[in-house]
Amino acid sequence: MITIQVIRNSTGEPASNERVSLTFDGPLRGVMPAVMTNDNGEAYFDSKPGNGKVNINGNAKYKGHLNGHVVVYI
């Protein structure tokens, strides 16, 4: 399970209703379908860890290892 938490830079508050998808490196993993963040700014993905990108509303906002709980600031 990978949890992406989206936080607003301007307020430090969780960002709800943001569309989050994951793009994994390598030809076999691809893109995880988009999930909307909840009131805590969290989106949950049932996926194995790996390297890739976090896309928020279609824009890449984080690149690195995706595992456990990842916080992304927008």
PyMOL commands that set and color helices and strands:
alter all, ss='L'
color gray80, all
select strands_A, chain A and resi 2-7+19-24+31-36+42-45+50-56+59-66+68-73
alter strands_A, ss='S'
color yellow, strands_A
deselect
rebuild
show_as cartoon
